[in-house]
Amino acid sequence: MDDAEEGVALLSIVHADAAGSYTKGRTPTPDALANAAIHSYTTAFAWAGAIFAVGAVLCGLLVRPGAPDTSDSTDSAAAIST
C-alpha cells in the first residue's frame, strides 16, 4: 500500500467515524442520514485541510532562504572530471 492509499484510508475512517457519531442516539430518518453525510464530509475535509496546512508549515520550515550558491558546485564537478 502506498502513501496515497493510506491517506485515503485514513480519511475514509474519519468519514465513517463522523457519520457514526452523528447518527448515534438519533432516529435514522432520511434527514438525519443526509445531515450525517454532510457532517462526515465536512469533518473529513477539515482533517484533510489540517494535514495539508501542517505539511505546508513543515515544508516552509525546511526551505532555506535565498538562492542556492552554484559557484562551488561547478568547481567541484570540474575537479571530479579531471
MIMI-481717 format. One record per atom (N, C-alpha, C): x, y, z; residue in three letters; atom name. Coordinates in pm, 1 decimal. Layout:
<r><u>X</u><v>Y</v><w>Z</w><resn>ALA</resn><name>CA</name></r>
...
***
This chain:
<r><u>86.0</u><v>-117.2</v><w>0.0</w><resn>MET</resn><name>N</name></r>
<r><u>0.0</u><v>0.0</v><w>0.0</w><resn>MET</resn><name>CA</name></r>
<r><u>90.5</u><v>123.4</v><w>0.0</w><resn>MET</resn><name>C</name></r>
<r><u>65.9</u><v>212.5</v><w>-94.8</w><resn>ASP</resn><name>N</name></r>
<r><u>148.3</u><v>332.6</v><w>-99.5</w><resn>ASP</resn><name>CA</name></r>
<r><u>86.9</u><v>444.0</v><w>-14.3</w><resn>ASP</resn><name>C</name></r>
<r><u>156.4</u><v>555.9</v><w>-7.3</w><resn>ASP</resn><name>N</name></r>
<r><u>114.9</u><v>666.0</v><w>81.3</w><resn>ASP</resn><name>CA</name></r>
<r><u>-20.9</u><v>723.6</v><w>45.2</w><resn>ASP</resn><name>C</name></r>
<r><u>-51.3</u><v>732.7</v><w>-84.3</w><resn>ALA</resn><name>N</name></r>
<r><u>-180.2</u><v>789.7</v><w>-125.5</w><resn>ALA</resn><name>CA</name></r>
<r><u>-295.1</u><v>701.6</v><w>-79.0</w><resn>ALA</resn><name>C</name></r>
<r><u>-278.0</u><v>570.2</v><w>-91.7</w><resn>GLU</resn><name>N</name></r>
<r><u>-383.9</u><v>478.5</v><w>-46.8</w><resn>GLU</resn><name>CA</name></r>
<r><u>-402.1</u><v>485.9</v><w>104.6</w><resn>GLU</resn><name>C</name></r>
<r><u>-293.6</u><v>501.7</v><w>177.4</w><resn>GLU</resn><name>N</name></r>
<r><u>-302.8</u><v>512.9</v><w>323.3</w><resn>GLU</resn><name>CA</name></r>
<r><u>-374.3</u><v>641.0</v><w>363.6</w><resn>GLU</resn><name>C</name></r>
<r><u>-349.9</u><v>749.0</v><w>291.1</w><resn>GLY</resn><name>N</name></r>
<r><u>-417.3</u><v>875.0</v><w>319.9</w><resn>GLY</resn><name>CA</name></r>
<r><u>-566.5</u><v>867.1</v><w>294.0</w><resn>GLY</resn><name>C</name></r>
<r><u>-604.3</u><v>801.5</v><w>183.4</w><resn>VAL</resn><name>N</name></r>
<r><u>-745.7</u><v>784.9</v><w>152.4</w><resn>VAL</resn><name>CA</name></r>
<r><u>-811.4</u><v>695.6</v><w>256.9</w><resn>VAL</resn><name>C</name></r>
<r><u>-741.5</u><v>591.3</v><w>298.5</w><resn>ALA</resn><name>N</name></r>
<r><u>-796.5</u><v>502.0</v><w>400.5</w><resn>ALA</resn><name>CA</name></r>
<r><u>-816.1</u><v>575.6</v><w>532.8</w><resn>ALA</resn><name>C</name></r>
<r><u>-720.9</u><v>659.2</v><w>570.2</w><resn>LEU</resn><name>N</name></r>
<r><u>-732.4</u><v>735.7</v><w>694.4</w><resn>LEU</resn><name>CA</name></r>
<r><u>-851.5</u><v>830.7</v><w>689.5</w><resn>LEU</resn><name>C</name></r>
<r><u>-868.1</u><v>901.3</v><w>578.0</w><resn>LEU</resn><name>N</name></r>
<r><u>-980.6</u><v>994.1</v><w>566.4</w><resn>LEU</resn><name>CA</name></r>
<r><u>-1113.7</u><v>919.8</v><w>557.8</w><resn>LEU</resn><name>C</name></r>
<r><u>-1113.4</u><v>798.4</v><w>501.6</w><resn>SER</resn><name>N</name></r>
<r><u>-1235.7</u><v>718.1</v><w>499.3</w><resn>SER</resn><name>CA</name></r>
<r><u>-1275.5</u><v>675.5</v><w>640.2</w><resn>SER</resn><name>C</name></r>
<r><u>-1176.6</u><v>645.0</v><w>722.2</w><resn>ILE</resn><name>N</name></r>
<r><u>-1204.0</u><v>608.9</v><w>861.8</w><resn>ILE</resn><name>CA</name></r>
<r><u>-1261.4</u><v>729.8</v><w>936.2</w><resn>ILE</resn><name>C</name></r>
<r><u>-1203.6</u><v>847.5</v><w>914.4</w><resn>VAL</resn><name>N</name></r>
<r><u>-1254.1</u><v>969.6</v><w>977.5</w><resn>VAL</resn><name>CA</name></r>
<r><u>-1396.8</u><v>995.2</v><w>931.6</w><resn>VAL</resn><name>C</name></r>
<r><u>-1422.1</u><v>977.0</v><w>803.3</w><resn>HIS</resn><name>N</name></r>
<r><u>-1555.2</u><v>997.7</v><w>745.3</w><resn>HIS</resn><name>CA</name></r>
<r><u>-1655.9</u><v>902.6</v><w>809.9</w><resn>HIS</resn><name>C</name></r>
<r><u>-1623.0</u><v>775.3</v><w>817.2</w><resn>ALA</resn><name>N</name></r>
<r><u>-1715.4</u><v>676.8</v><w>873.8</w><resn>ALA</resn><name>CA</name></r>
<r><u>-1738.9</u><v>701.0</v><w>1023.0</w><resn>ALA</resn><name>C</name></r>
<r><u>-1633.7</u><v>737.1</v><w>1094.9</w><resn>ASP</resn><name>N</name></r>
<r><u>-1648.0</u><v>763.4</v><w>1237.8</w><resn>ASP</resn><name>CA</name></r>
<r><u>-1735.6</u><v>886.1</v><w>1263.2</w><resn>ASP</resn><name>C</name></r>
<r><u>-1718.8</u><v>989.7</v><w>1181.7</w><resn>ALA</resn><name>N</name></r>
<r><u>-1800.4</u><v>1110.2</v><w>1198.3</w><resn>ALA</resn><name>CA</name></r>
<r><u>-1947.2</u><v>1081.6</v><w>1167.6</w><resn>ALA</resn><name>C</name></r>
<r><u>-1973.0</u><v>1002.0</v><w>1064.7</w><resn>ALA</resn><name>N</name></r>
<r><u>-2112.0</u><v>966.9</v><w>1031.9</w><resn>ALA</resn><name>CA</name></r>
<r><u>-2173.7</u><v>882.9</v><w>1142.4</w><resn>ALA</resn><name>C</name></r>
<r><u>-2097.6</u><v>788.1</v><w>1194.5</w><resn>GLY</resn><name>N</name></r>
<r><u>-2147.3</u><v>705.4</v><w>1304.5</w><resn>GLY</resn><name>CA</name></r>
<r><u>-2172.4</u><v>784.9</v><w>1430.5</w><resn>GLY</resn><name>C</name></r>
<r><u>-2082.7</u><v>877.8</v><w>1460.5</w><resn>SER</resn><name>N</name></r>
<r><u>-2100.4</u><v>962.0</v><w>1579.5</w><resn>SER</resn><name>CA</name></r>
<r><u>-2222.0</u><v>1052.0</v><w>1566.1</w><resn>SER</resn><name>C</name></r>
<r><u>-2247.0</u><v>1100.9</v><w>1445.3</w><resn>TYR</resn><name>N</name></r>
<r><u>-2360.7</u><v>1189.7</v><w>1425.1</w><resn>TYR</resn><name>CA</name></r>
<r><u>-2492.8</u><v>1114.4</v><w>1439.7</w><resn>TYR</resn><name>C</name></r>
<r><u>-2498.9</u><v>993.0</v><w>1388.1</w><resn>THR</resn><name>N</name></r>
<r><u>-2625.5</u><v>918.3</v><w>1391.3</w><resn>THR</resn><name>CA</name></r>
<r><u>-2649.8</u><v>847.4</v><w>1523.9</w><resn>THR</resn><name>C</name></r>
<r><u>-2549.8</u><v>840.0</v><w>1608.5</w><resn>LYS</resn><name>N</name></r>
<r><u>-2565.0</u><v>771.3</v><w>1737.4</w><resn>LYS</resn><name>CA</name></r>
<r><u>-2669.9</u><v>843.7</v><w>1822.3</w><resn>LYS</resn><name>C</name></r>
<r><u>-2771.7</u><v>769.2</v><w>1865.5</w><resn>GLY</resn><name>N</name></r>
<r><u>-2875.8</u><v>824.7</v><w>1950.3</w><resn>GLY</resn><name>CA</name></r>
<r><u>-2984.9</u><v>898.9</v><w>1874.6</w><resn>GLY</resn><name>C</name></r>
<r><u>-2978.0</u><v>899.0</v><w>1741.6</w><resn>ARG</resn><name>N</name></r>
<r><u>-3080.7</u><v>965.6</v><w>1661.6</w><resn>ARG</resn><name>CA</name></r>
<r><u>-3163.1</u><v>861.2</v><w>1586.9</w><resn>ARG</resn><name>C</name></r>
<r><u>-3285.7</u><v>896.1</v><w>1559.7</w><resn>THR</resn><name>N</name></r>
<r><u>-3370.2</u><v>809.7</v><w>1477.8</w><resn>THR</resn><name>CA</name></r>
<r><u>-3322.8</u><v>819.6</v><w>1333.4</w><resn>THR</resn><name>C</name></r>
<r><u>-3300.6</u><v>705.7</v><w>1267.0</w><resn>PRO</resn><name>N</name></r>
<r><u>-3245.2</u><v>709.8</v><w>1130.0</w><resn>PRO</resn><name>CA</name></r>
<r><u>-3348.1</u><v>752.2</v><w>1024.8</w><resn>PRO</resn><name>C</name></r>
<r><u>-3382.8</u><v>878.1</v><w>1027.5</w><resn>THR</resn><name>N</name></r>
<r><u>-3472.4</u><v>933.3</v><w>926.2</w><resn>THR</resn><name>CA</name></r>
<r><u>-3389.1</u><v>976.9</v><w>805.3</w><resn>THR</resn><name>C</name></r>
<r><u>-3451.5</u><v>996.7</v><w>689.7</w><resn>PRO</resn><name>N</name></r>
<r><u>-3374.4</u><v>1043.1</v><w>573.3</w><resn>PRO</resn><name>CA</name></r>
<r><u>-3302.3</u><v>1176.4</v><w>598.1</w><resn>PRO</resn><name>C</name></r>
<r><u>-3366.4</u><v>1266.0</v><w>672.5</w><resn>ASP</resn><name>N</name></r>
<r><u>-3299.5</u><v>1393.8</v><w>703.8</w><resn>ASP</resn><name>CA</name></r>
<r><u>-3178.1</u><v>1373.3</v><w>793.9</w><resn>ASP</resn><name>C</name></r>
<r><u>-3191.3</u><v>1287.1</v><w>891.8</w><resn>ALA</resn><name>N</name></r>
<r><u>-3079.3</u><v>1261.3</v><w>982.6</w><resn>ALA</resn><name>CA</name></r>
<r><u>-2963.7</u><v>1196.0</v><w>907.4</w><resn>ALA</resn><name>C</name></r>
<r><u>-2993.5</u><v>1104.2</v><w>816.0</w><resn>LEU</resn><name>N</name></r>
<r><u>-2888.2</u><v>1040.5</v><w>738.4</w><resn>LEU</resn><name>CA</name></r>
<r><u>-2821.5</u><v>1139.2</v><w>642.4</w><resn>LEU</resn><name>C</name></r>
<r><u>-2900.1</u><v>1228.8</v><w>584.1</w><resn>ALA</resn><name>N</name></r>
<r><u>-2841.7</u><v>1331.1</v><w>496.9</w><resn>ALA</resn><name>CA</name></r>
<r><u>-2752.5</u><v>1425.6</v><w>577.2</w><resn>ALA</resn><name>C</name></r>
<r><u>-2797.9</u><v>1464.3</v><w>695.6</w><resn>ASN</resn><name>N</name></r>
<r><u>-2715.7</u><v>1550.6</v><w>781.2</w><resn>ASN</resn><name>CA</name></r>
<r><u>-2590.7</u><v>1478.7</v><w>828.4</w><resn>ASN</resn><name>C</name></r>
<r><u>-2600.0</u><v>1348.4</v><w>852.2</w><resn>ALA</resn><name>N</name></r>
<r><u>-2481.9</u><v>1270.2</v><w>890.8</w><resn>ALA</resn><name>CA</name></r>
<r><u>-2380.5</u><v>1267.0</v><w>777.2</w><resn>ALA</resn><name>C</name></r>
<r><u>-2428.9</u><v>1252.8</v><w>653.2</w><resn>ALA</resn><name>N</name></r>
<r><u>-2338.4</u><v>1253.4</v><w>538.2</w><resn>ALA</resn><name>CA</name></r>
<r><u>-2269.2</u><v>1388.3</v><w>524.1</w><resn>ALA</resn><name>C</name></r>
<r><u>-2343.8</u><v>1495.7</v><w>539.4</w><resn>ILE</resn><name>N</name></r>
<r><u>-2284.3</u><v>1630.2</v><w>530.3</w><resn>ILE</resn><name>CA</name></r>
<r><u>-2181.9</u><v>1650.2</v><w>641.3</w><resn>ILE</resn><name>C</name></r>
<r><u>-2216.8</u><v>1609.1</v><w>762.5</w><resn>HIS</resn><name>N</name></r>
<r><u>-2125.6</u><v>1622.9</v><w>875.7</w><resn>HIS</resn><name>CA</name></r>
<r><u>-1997.2</u><v>1542.7</v><w>852.6</w><resn>HIS</resn><name>C</name></r>
<r><u>-2011.4</u><v>1421.1</v><w>802.3</w><resn>SER</resn><name>N</name></r>
<r><u>-1892.7</u><v>1337.2</v><w>783.1</w><resn>SER</resn><name>CA</name></r>
<r><u>-1802.8</u><v>1391.8</v><w>672.1</w><resn>SER</resn><name>C</name></r>
<r><u>-1862.5</u><v>1444.3</v><w>564.3</w><resn>TYR</resn><name>N</name></r>
<r><u>-1781.2</u><v>1502.3</v><w>457.7</w><resn>TYR</resn><name>CA</name></r>
<r><u>-1707.7</u><v>1627.6</v><w>504.6</w><resn>TYR</resn><name>C</name></r>
<r><u>-1775.5</u><v>1712.6</v><w>578.9</w><resn>THR</resn><name>N</name></r>
<r><u>-1709.1</u><v>1834.3</v><w>626.2</w><resn>THR</resn><name>CA</name></r>
<r><u>-1600.9</u><v>1802.0</v><w>728.7</w><resn>THR</resn><name>C</name></r>
<r><u>-1623.8</u><v>1699.8</v><w>810.4</w><resn>THR</resn><name>N</name></r>
<r><u>-1521.4</u><v>1659.0</v><w>907.0</w><resn>THR</resn><name>CA</name></r>
<r><u>-1397.7</u><v>1605.6</v><w>835.6</w><resn>THR</resn><name>C</name></r>
<r><u>-1417.4</u><v>1518.5</v><w>737.4</w><resn>ALA</resn><name>N</name></r>
<r><u>-1303.8</u><v>1463.9</v><w>662.3</w><resn>ALA</resn><name>CA</name></r>
<r><u>-1231.4</u><v>1574.7</v><w>586.3</w><resn>ALA</resn><name>C</name></r>
<r><u>-1307.2</u><v>1668.8</v><w>530.4</w><resn>PHE</resn><name>N</name></r>
<r><u>-1246.0</u><v>1780.6</v><w>459.0</w><resn>PHE</resn><name>CA</name></r>
<r><u>-1164.2</u><v>1867.6</v><w>553.9</w><resn>PHE</resn><name>C</name></r>
<r><u>-1213.9</u><v>1891.5</v><w>673.9</w><resn>ALA</resn><name>N</name></r>
<r><u>-1140.3</u><v>1971.7</v><w>771.7</w><resn>ALA</resn><name>CA</name></r>
<r><u>-1010.5</u><v>1902.3</v><w>812.9</w><resn>ALA</resn><name>C</name></r>
<r><u>-1017.1</u><v>1771.5</v><w>833.0</w><resn>TRP</resn><name>N</name></r>
<r><u>-895.8</u><v>1697.0</v><w>867.0</w><resn>TRP</resn><name>CA</name></r>
<r><u>-794.6</u><v>1701.1</v><w>752.4</w><resn>TRP</resn><name>C</name></r>
<r><u>-842.6</u><v>1685.1</v><w>629.6</w><resn>ALA</resn><name>N</name></r>
<r><u>-751.5</u><v>1691.2</v><w>514.5</w><resn>ALA</resn><name>CA</name></r>
<r><u>-687.0</u><v>1829.0</v><w>504.1</w><resn>ALA</resn><name>C</name></r>
<r><u>-765.5</u><v>1934.2</v><w>526.0</w><resn>GLY</resn><name>N</name></r>
<r><u>-710.5</u><v>2069.0</v><w>524.3</w><resn>GLY</resn><name>CA</name></r>
<r><u>-606.3</u><v>2090.5</v><w>632.5</w><resn>GLY</resn><name>C</name></r>
<r><u>-631.3</u><v>2036.0</v><w>751.1</w><resn>ALA</resn><name>N</name></r>
<r><u>-534.4</u><v>2048.2</v><w>860.2</w><resn>ALA</resn><name>CA</name></r>
<r><u>-405.3</u><v>1973.7</v><w>827.6</w><resn>ALA</resn><name>C</name></r>
<r><u>-417.6</u><v>1856.3</v><w>766.4</w><resn>ILE</resn><name>N</name></r>
<r><u>-298.0</u><v>1779.4</v><w>728.6</w><resn>ILE</resn><name>CA</name></r>
<r><u>-216.5</u><v>1856.3</v><w>625.2</w><resn>ILE</resn><name>C</name></r>
<r><u>-283.8</u><v>1914.8</v><w>524.8</w><resn>PHE</resn><name>N</name></r>
<r><u>-212.9</u><v>1994.6</v><w>425.2</w><resn>PHE</resn><name>CA</name></r>
<r><u>-149.4</u><v>2118.2</v><w>487.6</w><resn>PHE</resn><name>C</name></r>
<r><u>-216.5</u><v>2181.8</v><w>581.9</w><resn>ALA</resn><name>N</name></r>
<r><u>-161.4</u><v>2300.8</v><w>647.3</w><resn>ALA</resn><name>CA</name></r>
<r><u>-35.5</u><v>2266.2</v><w>726.5</w><resn>ALA</resn><name>C</name></r>
<r><u>-39.3</u><v>2156.5</v><w>798.4</w><resn>VAL</resn><name>N</name></r>
<r><u>79.5</u><v>2113.0</v><w>873.3</w><resn>VAL</resn><name>CA</name></r>
<r><u>193.3</u><v>2081.1</v><w>776.9</w><resn>VAL</resn><name>C</name></r>
<r><u>161.5</u><v>2015.7</v><w>666.2</w><resn>GLY</resn><name>N</name></r>
<r><u>263.9</u><v>1986.4</v><w>565.8</w><resn>GLY</resn><name>CA</name></r>
<r><u>323.1</u><v>2112.2</v><w>505.7</w><resn>GLY</resn><name>C</name></r>
<r><u>239.5</u><v>2212.4</v><w>481.1</w><resn>ALA</resn><name>N</name></r>
<r><u>289.0</u><v>2338.6</v><w>425.8</w><resn>ALA</resn><name>CA</name></r>
<r><u>381.6</u><v>2409.6</v><w>523.5</w><resn>ALA</resn><name>C</name></r>
<r><u>346.6</u><v>2407.7</v><w>651.1</w><resn>VAL</resn><name>N</name></r>
<r><u>432.3</u><v>2470.0</v><w>752.7</w><resn>VAL</resn><name>CA</name></r>
<r><u>566.0</u><v>2396.3</v><w>761.7</w><resn>VAL</resn><name>C</name></r>
<r><u>561.2</u><v>2263.0</v><w>761.4</w><resn>LEU</resn><name>N</name></r>
<r><u>685.5</u><v>2185.7</v><w>766.9</w><resn>LEU</resn><name>CA</name></r>
<r><u>772.5</u><v>2211.7</v><w>644.5</w><resn>LEU</resn><name>C</name></r>
<r><u>712.2</u><v>2217.9</v><w>527.5</w><resn>CYS</resn><name>N</name></r>
<r><u>789.7</u><v>2248.5</v><w>406.3</w><resn>CYS</resn><name>CA</name></r>
<r><u>849.2</u><v>2388.3</v><w>414.2</w><resn>CYS</resn><name>C</name></r>
<r><u>772.6</u><v>2483.5</v><w>465.3</w><resn>GLY</resn><name>N</name></r>
<r><u>823.9</u><v>2619.2</v><w>480.4</w><resn>GLY</resn><name>CA</name></r>
<r><u>940.9</u><v>2626.6</v><w>575.7</w><resn>GLY</resn><name>C</name></r>
<r><u>938.2</u><v>2544.2</v><w>679.4</w><resn>LEU</resn><name>N</name></r>
<r><u>1049.2</u><v>2543.3</v><w>774.3</w><resn>LEU</resn><name>CA</name></r>
<r><u>1174.0</u><v>2475.1</v><w>717.5</w><resn>LEU</resn><name>C</name></r>
<r><u>1155.5</u><v>2384.8</v><w>623.1</w><resn>LEU</resn><name>N</name></r>
<r><u>1269.2</u><v>2312.1</v><w>566.3</w><resn>LEU</resn><name>CA</name></r>
<r><u>1338.1</u><v>2386.5</v><w>451.9</w><resn>LEU</resn><name>C</name></r>
<r><u>1271.4</u><v>2482.6</v><w>391.1</w><resn>VAL</resn><name>N</name></r>
<r><u>1328.9</u><v>2556.1</v><w>278.8</w><resn>VAL</resn><name>CA</name></r>
<r><u>1426.6</u><v>2659.4</v><w>331.8</w><resn>VAL</resn><name>C</name></r>
<r><u>1544.2</u><v>2659.7</v><w>273.4</w><resn>ARG</resn><name>N</name></r>
<r><u>1645.6</u><v>2757.9</v><w>313.5</w><resn>ARG</resn><name>CA</name></r>
<r><u>1620.6</u><v>2889.2</v><w>240.6</w><resn>ARG</resn><name>C</name></r>
<r><u>1638.9</u><v>3002.2</v><w>308.9</w><resn>PRO</resn><name>N</name></r>
<r><u>1617.5</u><v>3130.9</v><w>241.4</w><resn>PRO</resn><name>CA</name></r>
<r><u>1730.1</u><v>3162.4</v><w>143.4</w><resn>PRO</resn><name>C</name></r>
<r><u>1698.2</u><v>3237.7</v><w>40.0</w><resn>GLY</resn><name>N</name></r>
<r><u>1799.2</u><v>3281.1</v><w>-56.3</w><resn>GLY</resn><name>CA</name></r>
<r><u>1817.6</u><v>3183.5</v><w>-170.0</w><resn>GLY</resn><name>C</name></r>
<r><u>1892.5</u><v>3229.2</v><w>-269.0</w><resn>ALA</resn><name>N</name></r>
<r><u>1921.7</u><v>3146.2</v><w>-385.5</w><resn>ALA</resn><name>CA</name></r>
<r><u>2038.0</u><v>3052.9</v><w>-354.0</w><resn>ALA</resn><name>C</name></r>
<r><u>2036.3</u><v>2933.4</v><w>-410.8</w><resn>PRO</resn><name>N</name></r>
<r><u>2148.0</u><v>2841.5</v><w>-385.5</w><resn>PRO</resn><name>CA</name></r>
<r><u>2276.5</u><v>2892.1</v><w>-451.3</w><resn>PRO</resn><name>C</name></r>
<r><u>2387.6</u><v>2864.6</v><w>-387.7</w><resn>ASP</resn><name>N</name></r>
<r><u>2518.9</u><v>2905.1</v><w>-439.0</w><resn>ASP</resn><name>CA</name></r>
<r><u>2565.7</u><v>2798.2</v><w>-537.2</w><resn>ASP</resn><name>C</name></r>
<r><u>2570.0</u><v>2832.2</v><w>-664.9</w><resn>THR</resn><name>N</name></r>
<r><u>2608.9</u><v>2734.7</v><w>-767.3</w><resn>THR</resn><name>CA</name></r>
<r><u>2755.3</u><v>2744.6</v><w>-805.7</w><resn>THR</resn><name>C</name></r>
<r><u>2827.2</u><v>2841.8</v><w>-754.2</w><resn>SER</resn><name>N</name></r>
<r><u>2968.2</u><v>2857.0</v><w>-793.0</w><resn>SER</resn><name>CA</name></r>
<r><u>3052.7</u><v>2740.9</v><w>-742.3</w><resn>SER</resn><name>C</name></r>
<r><u>3025.6</u><v>2689.7</v><w>-625.1</w><resn>ASP</resn><name>N</name></r>
<r><u>3102.0</u><v>2578.3</v><w>-571.1</w><resn>ASP</resn><name>CA</name></r>
<r><u>3069.2</u><v>2448.3</v><w>-642.6</w><resn>ASP</resn><name>C</name></r>
<r><u>2946.5</u><v>2431.3</v><w>-684.6</w><resn>SER</resn><name>N</name></r>
<r><u>2906.7</u><v>2304.7</v><w>-746.2</w><resn>SER</resn><name>CA</name></r>
<r><u>2972.6</u><v>2286.1</v><w>-882.6</w><resn>SER</resn><name>C</name></r>
<r><u>2993.6</u><v>2395.7</v><w>-959.6</w><resn>THR</resn><name>N</name></r>
<r><u>3058.6</u><v>2379.7</v><w>-1090.0</w><resn>THR</resn><name>CA</name></r>
<r><u>3206.6</u><v>2352.4</v><w>-1072.2</w><resn>THR</resn><name>C</name></r>
<r><u>3269.7</u><v>2410.9</v><w>-970.2</w><resn>ASP</resn><name>N</name></r>
<r><u>3411.5</u><v>2386.2</v><w>-946.9</w><resn>ASP</resn><name>CA</name></r>
<r><u>3433.3</u><v>2243.2</v><w>-902.8</w><resn>ASP</resn><name>C</name></r>
<r><u>3350.0</u><v>2190.5</v><w>-818.9</w><resn>SER</resn><name>N</name></r>
<r><u>3367.8</u><v>2053.1</v><w>-770.4</w><resn>SER</resn><name>CA</name></r>
<r><u>3338.7</u><v>1953.7</v><w>-881.6</w><resn>SER</resn><name>C</name></r>
<r><u>3244.9</u><v>1986.6</v><w>-972.6</w><resn>ALA</resn><name>N</name></r>
<r><u>3217.2</u><v>1897.5</v><w>-1083.9</w><resn>ALA</resn><name>CA</name></r>
<r><u>3336.4</u><v>1891.8</v><w>-1178.4</w><resn>ALA</resn><name>C</name></r>
<r><u>3401.8</u><v>2006.9</v><w>-1200.1</w><resn>ALA</resn><name>N</name></r>
<r><u>3519.1</u><v>2008.5</v><w>-1286.6</w><resn>ALA</resn><name>CA</name></r>
<r><u>3633.9</u><v>1934.2</v><w>-1221.4</w><resn>ALA</resn><name>C</name></r>
<r><u>3648.6</u><v>1943.4</v><w>-1091.3</w><resn>ALA</resn><name>N</name></r>
<r><u>3756.7</u><v>1874.5</v><w>-1021.9</w><resn>ALA</resn><name>CA</name></r>
<r><u>3735.2</u><v>1723.9</v><w>-1025.5</w><resn>ALA</resn><name>C</name></r>
<r><u>3612.9</u><v>1679.0</v><w>-1022.1</w><resn>ILE</resn><name>N</name></r>
<r><u>3584.0</u><v>1535.4</v><w>-1026.6</w><resn>ILE</resn><name>CA</name></r>
<r><u>3613.3</u><v>1477.4</v><w>-1164.1</w><resn>ILE</resn><name>C</name></r>
<r><u>3582.3</u><v>1552.8</v><w>-1271.3</w><resn>SER</resn><name>N</name></r>
<r><u>3601.0</u><v>1501.3</v><w>-1407.0</w><resn>SER</resn><name>CA</name></r>
<r><u>3746.7</u><v>1497.3</v><w>-1448.1</w><resn>SER</resn><name>C</name></r>
<r><u>3836.5</u><v>1570.1</v><w>-1381.3</w><resn>THR</resn><name>N</name></r>
<r><u>3978.1</u><v>1569.9</v><w>-1420.8</w><resn>THR</resn><name>CA</name></r>
<r><u>4060.0</u><v>1470.0</v><w>-1345.7</w><resn>THR</resn><name>C</name></r>
***
